[in-house]
Amino acid sequence: MAGHSKFKNIQFRKGAQDKKRAKVFSKLAREITTAAKLGIPDPAMNPRLRSAIQAARAQNMPNDNIDRAIKKSQEAGGDNYEEVRYEGFGVNGVGVIIEALTDNRNRTASEVRSIFSKHGGNLGETGAVSFNFDRLGAIQFAPEKATADDMLEAAIDAGGDDVETTEEGHTVYCTPDELHQVGKALEERFGEAAVLQILWRPKLEVPIDEMAGEKLLRMIDALEDSDDVQQVYANFDLSEEALQKLTAA
């Protein structure tokens, strides 16, 4: 188990999305509604719903909004969203994975394809990119919750596979099937996690310079701006200085 590994993907840029608060809330509500509809509308009995609610709280989504999203899942004739994954390539062959919730596959596919084309990328077949990523469960804690050594020790005891500690906090990785078991054990020690989620972590990263990084981040911004897109992951390696410069606006 590595104690201080680091990888770059779009997760590091979530702070920039705070400027799009209404759209962020809309995406979170869609995930909450879908999670509640696919399982039991009780977070204590529905791990996916619990994760969705924690993600919403991490973005300071009001409880009233969360409650409305859960109730919406029980409405007759309500929206039915389908989970879809798209894979493609950005500049310099950077692999990109898009997870979407949509009520119209044709509309979403057309929009995603158009965004790739407009920004010098191309949409690929399912599996064209994901083999370069690991599908992992991730439990995130604020930095003040523990020292790096304490989090590493607790993660080993809880059955975690890897730990990443940065200035932003601690992330414990595990297999997707063990996400909530490991998360529960860690929360018993450190309190509620900021986020529990299943994500894609790149196995290998593609080095890119600032110019390519600007093109890639513009494409990712456009993808994230789509109402149907929930998450975007990319296996690029951009210097911290260039990343800060490009996301400072």
C-alpha positions in Angstrom: 0.0 0.0 0.0 1.4 3.4 -1.0 0.9 6.1 1.6 1.5 9.3 -0.4 0.7 8.5 -4.1 -0.7 11.2 -6.3 -2.6 11.2 -9.6 -4.1 13.9 -11.7 -7.6 13.8 -13.1 -10.5 16.1 -13.2 -11.3 15.4 -9.5 -8.6 18.0 -8.6 -10.6 20.7 -10.4 -13.9 20.4 -8.6 -13.4 23.7 -6.8 -13.7 25.5 -10.1 -17.2 24.0 -10.4 -18.4 26.0 -7.4 -19.0 28.9 -9.8 -21.7 26.8 -11.5 -23.7 26.1 -8.3 -27.1 25.7 -9.8 -25.9 23.2 -12.4 -23.9 21.3 -9.7 -27.1 21.1 -7.6 -29.1 19.9 -10.6 -26.6 17.1 -11.3 -26.5 16.1 -7.6 -30.3 16.0 -7.4 -30.4 13.8 -10.5 -28.0 11.3 -8.9 -30.0 11.3 -5.6 -33.2 10.7 -7.5 -31.7 7.9 -9.5 -30.1 6.2 -6.5 -33.4 6.4 -4.6 -35.4 5.0 -7.5 -33.0 2.1 -8.1 -33.0 1.1 -4.5 -34.7 1.9 -1.2 -35.3 5.7 -0.6 -33.5 5.4 2.8 -29.8 6.2 2.9 -29.3 3.8 5.8 -30.4 0.9 3.6 -29.2 2.2 0.2 -25.4 2.7 0.0 -25.5 4.5 -3.4 -28.1 7.0 -2.0 -26.0 7.6 1.1 -23.0 8.4 -1.1 -25.1 10.7 -3.3 -26.3 12.6 -0.2 -22.8 12.9 1.2 -21.6 14.3 -2.1 -24.5 16.8 -2.0 -23.6 17.9 1.5 -20.0 18.3 0.5 -21.2 20.9 -2.0 -23.4 22.6 0.7 -26.6 21.5 -1.1 -29.6 22.5 1.2 -31.4 19.7 3.0 -34.7 20.8 1.4 -33.2 20.2 -2.1 -32.0 16.7 -1.0 -35.4 15.8 0.4 -37.1 17.0 -2.7 -34.8 14.9 -4.9 -35.6 11.8 -2.8 -39.3 12.4 -2.9 -39.2 12.9 -6.7 -38.0 9.3 -7.0 -41.3 8.1 -5.7 -43.5 10.2 -7.9 -45.5 8.2 -10.5 -44.5 9.0 -14.0 -41.3 10.7 -12.9 -38.1 11.0 -14.9 -36.2 7.8 -15.6 -32.5 8.3 -16.1 -30.3 5.7 -17.7 -26.6 5.4 -16.8 -24.3 5.7 -19.8 -20.5 5.7 -20.1 -18.6 7.3 -23.0 -14.9 6.9 -23.7 -12.8 9.0 -26.0 -9.5 10.7 -26.6 -8.5 14.3 -26.1 -5.4 16.1 -27.4 -2.2 14.1 -27.3 -4.2 10.9 -26.9 -5.3 11.7 -23.4 -8.0 9.1 -22.4 -11.3 10.6 -21.2 -14.2 8.7 -19.5 -17.6 10.4 -19.2 -20.3 9.1 -16.9 -23.8 10.4 -17.7 -27.4 10.1 -16.5 -29.8 10.7 -19.4 -33.4 10.3 -20.4 -32.4 10.5 -24.1 -29.3 8.5 -25.1 -29.3 9.8 -28.7 -29.3 13.4 -27.5 -26.5 12.9 -25.0 -24.3 10.9 -27.4 -24.7 13.5 -30.0 -23.7 16.3 -27.6 -20.7 14.4 -26.2 -19.5 13.6 -29.8 -19.9 17.2 -30.8 -17.8 18.4 -27.9 -15.0 16.0 -28.6 -15.0 17.0 -32.3 -15.0 20.7 -31.5 -12.0 20.5 -29.2 -9.8 18.2 -31.3 -10.7 14.9 -29.7 -12.7 11.9 -30.9 -15.2 9.7 -29.2 -14.3 6.0 -29.1 -16.0 2.7 -28.4 -16.8 1.5 -24.9 -13.6 -0.1 -23.6 -11.3 2.0 -25.7 -10.1 4.0 -22.7 -11.3 2.3 -19.5 -8.7 -0.5 -19.7 -6.1 2.2 -18.8 -8.0 3.0 -15.6 -8.8 1.2 -12.4 -12.4 1.2 -11.1 -12.1 2.0 -7.4 -14.0 2.9 -4.3 -12.8 6.2 -2.7 -13.4 7.5 0.8 -12.3 11.1 1.3 -11.6 12.9 4.6 -10.6 16.4 5.4 -6.9 16.9 6.3 -7.6 17.7 9.9 -9.3 14.4 10.5 -6.1 12.5 10.9 -2.3 12.5 10.2 -1.1 10.7 7.1 0.3 7.9 9.2 -2.9 7.5 11.3 -5.0 7.4 8.1 -2.7 4.8 6.5 -2.8 2.6 9.6 -6.6 2.9 9.8 -7.0 2.1 6.1 -4.9 -1.0 6.4 -7.0 -2.2 9.4 -10.3 -1.4 7.5 -9.3 -3.3 4.4 -8.3 -0.4 2.1 -5.9 -0.9 -0.7 -4.2 2.5 -1.1 -4.1 5.9 0.5 -3.4 9.3 -1.0 -2.6 12.2 1.3 -2.4 15.8 -0.1 -3.0 19.3 1.2 -6.7 18.8 0.3 -7.1 15.8 2.6 -6.9 12.0 2.6 -8.4 9.6 0.1 -8.6 5.9 0.9 -9.0 3.5 -2.1 -10.6 0.1 -2.1 -12.4 -2.2 -4.4 -15.9 -0.9 -5.4 -17.6 -3.9 -3.7 -15.9 -3.0 -0.4 -16.5 0.8 -0.5 -19.2 0.9 2.1 -17.7 -1.7 4.4 -14.3 0.1 4.4 -16.1 3.5 4.6 -18.1 2.4 7.7 -15.0 1.2 9.5 -13.1 4.5 8.8 -16.1 6.6 9.8 -16.3 4.9 13.1 -12.8 6.2 13.8 -12.7 9.6 12.1 -16.4 10.6 11.8 -18.4 11.1 8.6 -16.4 11.1 5.4 -16.6 14.1 3.1 -17.3 11.8 0.1 -17.8 8.1 -0.6 -17.8 7.4 -4.3 -16.8 4.9 -7.0 -14.4 6.5 -9.6 -11.9 5.8 -12.3 -8.2 6.2 -11.5 -5.7 6.2 -14.3 -3.0 3.5 -14.4 -0.7 5.5 -16.6 -0.8 9.3 -17.3 -0.1 11.1 -20.5 2.4 14.0 -20.1 1.1 17.2 -21.7 2.4 20.8 -21.8 0.5 23.9 -20.9 -0.8 24.5 -24.5 -2.3 21.0 -24.8 -3.5 21.3 -21.2 -5.5 24.5 -22.1 -7.2 22.7 -25.0 -8.0 19.6 -22.9 -9.4 21.6 -20.0 -11.6 23.5 -22.3 -13.0 20.3 -23.6 -13.5 18.9 -20.1 -15.3 22.2 -19.1 -17.6 21.8 -22.0 -18.3 18.2 -21.1 -19.0 19.1 -17.5 -21.3 21.9 -18.6 -23.6 19.3 -20.2 -26.7 18.7 -18.1 -26.5 15.0 -18.6 -22.8 14.5 -17.7 -22.2 13.6 -14.1 -18.5 12.9 -13.9 -15.4 13.3 -16.2 -12.1 11.6 -15.7 -8.9 12.0 -17.8 -5.4 10.5 -17.5 -3.3 13.6 -18.1 -0.2 14.6 -16.3 0.2 18.4 -16.3 2.6 20.3 -14.1 1.1 21.7 -10.9 2.2 25.2 -12.0 0.4 24.9 -15.3 -2.7 23.4 -13.7 -3.0 26.2 -11.2 -2.5 28.8 -13.9 -5.1 27.3 -16.2 -7.7 26.9 -13.5 -7.1 30.2 -11.7 -9.8 32.1 -13.7 
